[in-house]
Amino acid sequence: MSRTFVVQRLLPSILIFLAVPAVAIGVDVILHAADVAWVGRTLGPVGTGFVVASFLYSLRKRGWMKSGAPRKLLALHEVFAWIGAVLLLVHAGIHFNAWIPWLATFALLVVTATGLTGKYLLADARRALDVRKSELREGGATPDEIEQRLAAMALLTSTMQKWRSVHMPLTTIFAALVVVHVAATVLLW
């Protein structure tokens, strides 16, 4: 693993992921210090709103929505999902008696991690494949030679592109757990 990859891709991904619980803990500490911990319970719907709004990118990407620049919507997806994750973690707090919220919180963290994996690792793999392909072309390699030399790298990139096959089902599981949590909360209130 090259130093550049670690510094430019892996480290930012890890730091952004670790910032989610760190910021949530900070917000929770502030709310408790200000004696307004009840505000955390109200952040569930707000955090959910941010997560739902982040799906505008998915709607645009699949052609269900025609307006909006995909790059800008992707940036909003990343920011809104991050903010939503922080707010939902503050909302979750520490409640050892509720399994569904804990499962939803765990699913949220896994979905966040897989999203960051896609953002950094897949983009880096595609970029590296393109750079290597250009180098081989400039070096005078024939298309067959290029294909042969890049077969393993292309397979790795293709495999990494399948991260959505993990990210999307986990997102669905998270959404289902949220629905169950909300329904149980409403029914038990």
C-alpha positions as a Markdown table, in Angstrom:
| # | Residue | x | y | z |
|---|---|---|---|---|
| 1 | Met | 0.0 | 0.0 | 0.0 |
| 2 | Ser | 1.6 | 3.3 | -1.1 |
| 3 | Arg | 2.1 | 6.2 | 1.3 |
| 4 | Thr | 0.1 | 8.4 | -1.1 |
| 5 | Phe | -2.9 | 6.1 | -1.0 |
| 6 | Val | -2.8 | 5.9 | 2.8 |
| 7 | Val | -2.4 | 9.7 | 3.2 |
| 8 | Gln | -4.8 | 10.8 | 0.5 |
| 9 | Arg | -7.5 | 8.1 | 0.6 |
| 10 | Leu | -7.4 | 5.8 | 3.6 |
| 11 | Leu | -6.7 | 8.3 | 6.3 |
| 12 | Pro | -9.3 | 10.8 | 5.3 |
| 13 | Ser | -11.9 | 8.0 | 5.0 |
| 14 | Ile | -11.1 | 6.8 | 8.5 |
| 15 | Leu | -11.0 | 10.3 | 10.0 |
| 16 | Ile | -14.4 | 11.2 | 8.4 |
| 17 | Phe | -15.9 | 8.0 | 9.8 |
| 18 | Leu | -14.4 | 8.5 | 13.3 |
| 19 | Ala | -15.7 | 12.1 | 13.3 |
| 20 | Val | -19.3 | 10.9 | 13.2 |
| 21 | Pro | -19.3 | 9.3 | 16.7 |
| 22 | Ala | -16.8 | 11.9 | 18.0 |
| 23 | Val | -19.0 | 14.8 | 17.0 |
| 24 | Ala | -22.1 | 13.0 | 18.2 |
| 25 | Ile | -20.5 | 12.4 | 21.6 |
| 26 | Gly | -19.5 | 16.1 | 21.7 |
| 27 | Val | -23.0 | 17.3 | 21.0 |
| 28 | Asp | -24.4 | 14.8 | 23.5 |
| 29 | Val | -22.0 | 16.1 | 26.2 |
| 30 | Ile | -23.0 | 19.7 | 25.4 |
| 31 | Leu | -26.7 | 18.9 | 25.6 |
| 32 | His | -26.2 | 17.1 | 29.0 |
| 33 | Ala | -24.0 | 20.0 | 30.3 |
| 34 | Ala | -26.7 | 22.5 | 29.3 |
| 35 | Asp | -29.3 | 20.3 | 31.0 |
| 36 | Val | -31.2 | 19.9 | 27.7 |
| 37 | Ala | -30.6 | 16.2 | 27.0 |
| 38 | Trp | -34.2 | 15.9 | 25.9 |
| 39 | Val | -33.2 | 17.7 | 22.7 |
| 40 | Gly | -31.4 | 14.5 | 21.7 |
| 41 | Arg | -34.6 | 12.6 | 21.5 |
| 42 | Thr | -36.0 | 15.2 | 19.1 |
| 43 | Leu | -33.0 | 14.9 | 16.8 |
| 44 | Gly | -34.2 | 11.5 | 15.4 |
| 45 | Pro | -36.7 | 12.9 | 12.9 |
| 46 | Val | -34.3 | 15.7 | 12.0 |
| 47 | Gly | -31.4 | 13.2 | 11.4 |
| 48 | Thr | -33.8 | 11.0 | 9.4 |
| 49 | Gly | -34.8 | 14.0 | 7.3 |
| 50 | Phe | -31.2 | 14.7 | 6.4 |
| 51 | Val | -30.6 | 11.0 | 5.5 |
| 52 | Val | -33.8 | 11.0 | 3.4 |
| 53 | Ala | -32.7 | 14.2 | 1.6 |
| 54 | Ser | -29.4 | 12.6 | 0.9 |
| 55 | Phe | -31.2 | 10.2 | -1.4 |
| 56 | Leu | -31.8 | 13.0 | -4.0 |
| 57 | Tyr | -28.5 | 11.9 | -5.5 |
| 58 | Ser | -29.8 | 8.3 | -5.9 |
| 59 | Leu | -33.0 | 9.5 | -7.5 |
| 60 | Arg | -31.1 | 11.6 | -10.0 |
| 61 | Lys | -28.6 | 8.9 | -10.7 |
| 62 | Arg | -31.4 | 6.4 | -11.5 |
| 63 | Gly | -33.2 | 8.9 | -13.7 |
| 64 | Trp | -36.2 | 9.3 | -11.4 |
| 65 | Met | -35.4 | 13.0 | -11.0 |
| 66 | Lys | -34.3 | 15.1 | -13.9 |
| 67 | Ser | -33.0 | 18.3 | -12.2 |
| 68 | Gly | -29.8 | 18.8 | -10.3 |
| 69 | Ala | -26.2 | 18.4 | -11.3 |
| 70 | Pro | -25.0 | 14.9 | -10.3 |
| 71 | Arg | -21.7 | 16.1 | -8.8 |
| 72 | Lys | -23.4 | 18.6 | -6.6 |
| 73 | Leu | -26.1 | 16.1 | -5.6 |
| 74 | Leu | -23.3 | 13.6 | -4.7 |
| 75 | Ala | -21.6 | 16.2 | -2.6 |
| 76 | Leu | -25.0 | 16.9 | -0.9 |
| 77 | His | -25.5 | 13.2 | -0.4 |
| 78 | Glu | -22.2 | 12.9 | 1.4 |
| 79 | Val | -22.8 | 16.0 | 3.6 |
| 80 | Phe | -26.4 | 15.3 | 4.4 |
| 81 | Ala | -25.7 | 11.6 | 5.2 |
| 82 | Trp | -22.9 | 12.6 | 7.5 |
| 83 | Ile | -25.0 | 15.2 | 9.3 |
| 84 | Gly | -27.9 | 12.8 | 9.5 |
| 85 | Ala | -25.6 | 10.1 | 10.9 |
| 86 | Val | -24.3 | 12.4 | 13.6 |
| 87 | Leu | -27.9 | 13.6 | 14.6 |
| 88 | Leu | -29.1 | 10.0 | 14.7 |
| 89 | Leu | -26.3 | 8.9 | 16.9 |
| 90 | Val | -27.0 | 11.8 | 19.3 |
| 91 | His | -30.7 | 10.7 | 19.2 |
| 92 | Ala | -29.7 | 7.1 | 19.9 |
| 93 | Gly | -27.8 | 8.0 | 23.0 |
| 94 | Ile | -27.0 | 5.1 | 25.3 |
| 95 | His | -30.1 | 3.0 | 26.0 |
| 96 | Phe | -29.3 | -0.6 | 26.9 |
| 97 | Asn | -32.9 | -1.7 | 27.0 |
| 98 | Ala | -33.8 | -1.2 | 23.4 |
| 99 | Trp | -32.6 | -3.7 | 20.8 |
| 100 | Ile | -34.1 | -2.3 | 17.6 |
| 101 | Pro | -32.5 | 1.2 | 18.0 |
| 102 | Trp | -29.2 | -0.4 | 18.8 |
| 103 | Leu | -29.4 | -2.6 | 15.6 |
| 104 | Ala | -30.4 | 0.5 | 13.6 |
| 105 | Thr | -27.5 | 2.4 | 15.1 |
| 106 | Phe | -25.1 | -0.4 | 14.2 |
| 107 | Ala | -26.6 | -0.6 | 10.7 |
| 108 | Leu | -26.2 | 3.2 | 10.4 |
| 109 | Leu | -22.5 | 3.0 | 11.2 |
| 110 | Val | -21.9 | 0.1 | 8.8 |
| 111 | Val | -23.8 | 2.0 | 6.0 |
| 112 | Thr | -21.6 | 5.1 | 6.7 |
| 113 | Ala | -18.5 | 3.0 | 6.5 |
| 114 | Thr | -19.5 | 1.3 | 3.3 |
| 115 | Gly | -20.4 | 4.7 | 1.8 |
| 116 | Leu | -16.9 | 6.1 | 2.6 |
| 117 | Thr | -15.4 | 2.9 | 1.2 |
| 118 | Gly | -17.1 | 3.6 | -2.1 |
| 119 | Lys | -16.2 | 7.2 | -2.1 |
| 120 | Tyr | -12.5 | 6.8 | -1.6 |
| 121 | Leu | -11.4 | 3.3 | -2.5 |
| 122 | Leu | -13.4 | 2.9 | -5.6 |
| 123 | Ala | -12.5 | 6.3 | -6.9 |
| 124 | Asp | -8.9 | 5.6 | -6.3 |
| 125 | Ala | -9.0 | 2.2 | -8.0 |
| 126 | Arg | -10.7 | 3.8 | -11.1 |
| 127 | Arg | -8.1 | 6.6 | -11.2 |
| 128 | Ala | -5.2 | 4.2 | -10.9 |
| 129 | Leu | -6.6 | 2.0 | -13.7 |
| 130 | Asp | -7.0 | 5.0 | -16.0 |
| 131 | Val | -3.5 | 6.3 | -15.2 |
| 132 | Arg | -1.9 | 2.9 | -15.8 |
| 133 | Lys | -3.9 | 2.4 | -19.1 |
| 134 | Ser | -2.6 | 5.9 | -20.3 |
| 135 | Glu | 1.0 | 5.0 | -19.4 |
| 136 | Leu | 0.8 | 1.7 | -21.3 |
| 137 | Arg | -0.8 | 3.5 | -24.4 |
| 138 | Glu | 2.0 | 6.2 | -24.3 |
| 139 | Gly | 4.6 | 3.4 | -24.0 |
| 140 | Gly | 3.3 | 2.0 | -27.3 |
| 141 | Ala | 1.4 | -1.1 | -26.0 |
| 142 | Thr | -1.2 | -2.5 | -28.2 |
| 143 | Pro | -4.8 | -2.7 | -27.0 |
| 144 | Asp | -4.4 | -6.5 | -26.5 |
| 145 | Glu | -1.2 | -6.0 | -24.4 |
| 146 | Ile | -3.0 | -3.3 | -22.4 |
| 147 | Glu | -5.9 | -5.6 | -21.7 |
| 148 | Gln | -3.6 | -8.4 | -20.7 |
| 149 | Arg | -1.5 | -6.3 | -18.4 |
| 150 | Leu | -4.4 | -4.6 | -16.7 |
| 151 | Ala | -6.7 | -7.7 | -16.4 |
| 152 | Ala | -6.0 | -8.2 | -12.7 |
| 153 | Met | -6.3 | -4.5 | -12.0 |
| 154 | Ala | -9.5 | -4.3 | -13.9 |
| 155 | Leu | -10.9 | -7.3 | -12.1 |
| 156 | Leu | -10.1 | -5.7 | -8.8 |
| 157 | Thr | -11.8 | -2.4 | -9.8 |
| 158 | Ser | -14.8 | -4.4 | -11.1 |
| 159 | Thr | -15.0 | -6.3 | -7.8 |
| 160 | Met | -14.8 | -3.0 | -5.9 |
| 161 | Gln | -17.6 | -1.6 | -8.0 |
| 162 | Lys | -19.8 | -4.2 | -6.5 |
| 163 | Trp | -19.6 | -2.4 | -3.1 |
| 164 | Arg | -23.1 | -1.1 | -3.9 |
| 165 | Ser | -24.3 | -4.7 | -3.6 |
| 166 | Val | -23.3 | -4.4 | 0.1 |
| 167 | His | -24.1 | -0.7 | 0.6 |
| 168 | Met | -27.6 | -0.7 | -0.8 |
| 169 | Pro | -28.9 | -3.8 | 1.1 |
| 170 | Leu | -27.4 | -2.5 | 4.3 |
| 171 | Thr | -29.1 | 0.8 | 3.6 |
| 172 | Thr | -32.4 | -1.0 | 3.1 |
| 173 | Ile | -31.9 | -3.0 | 6.4 |
| 174 | Phe | -31.1 | 0.3 | 8.2 |
| 175 | Ala | -34.3 | 1.9 | 6.7 |
| 176 | Ala | -36.4 | -1.1 | 7.8 |
| 177 | Leu | -35.0 | -0.9 | 11.3 |
| 178 | Val | -35.9 | 2.8 | 11.4 |
| 179 | Val | -39.4 | 2.0 | 10.3 |
| 180 | Val | -39.8 | -0.7 | 13.0 |
| 181 | His | -38.3 | 1.7 | 15.6 |
| 182 | Val | -40.7 | 4.5 | 14.7 |
| 183 | Ala | -43.7 | 2.2 | 14.5 |
| 184 | Ala | -42.9 | 0.7 | 17.9 |
| 185 | Thr | -42.3 | 4.2 | 19.4 |
| 186 | Val | -45.6 | 5.5 | 18.0 |
| 187 | Leu | -47.5 | 2.3 | 19.1 |
| 188 | Leu | -46.0 | 2.3 | 22.6 |
| 189 | Trp | -46.5 | 6.0 | 23.2 |
